[in-house]
């Protein structure tokens, strides 16, 4: 046996068979002990996760709610500004639609998405989406009977600038309707699941 073997407790072929058997038994016992400890730790963690209730959704502070009430109208106004004046200035329909949708998301963050979902009328969101789709499609297709190509705005009696703004409003309505529907309804479903899990955990306790 070398010096390194003595330090690490290794057993070479030169050692007696009885000593090798003792070392192997000690190794097996240590391995079994480690496996048992790992299994007990896993069982304890699973049991703790099953028994620990999910904390309920806590409402925001009055300060956050007050700030949301104050800021939301300005956010909507800025979204309208970006939509209407984005043709000649920085902005556009997509940016304006996202900005207007963020106002509703801000309300959801402050007051809770489940109350916001109850406050919003699903028919209004569907109507907003349908309005944007039909308005954009109508402006695009109606140019053909007037002697132009699809989405050719020069054939309309209105000025091109006004027709572009009409298209921008349609796109902004589409974008805001889709974002509000996705974010609010998904977040509200998550809040409902959290409350349901919290109530179930409280009942089990």
Buried (B, 14 or more C-beta within 10 A) or exposed (E): EEEEEEEEEEBEEEEEEEEEEEBEEEEEEEEEEEEEEEEEEEEEEEEEEEEEBBEBBEEEEEEBBEBBEEBBEEBBEBBBBBBBBBBEEEBBBBBBBBBBBBBBBBBBBBBBBBBBBEEBEEEEBEEBBEBBBEBBEEBBEBBEEEEBEEBBBEBBEEEEEEBBBBBBBBBBBBBBBBBBBEBBBEBBEEBBEBBEBBEEBEEEE
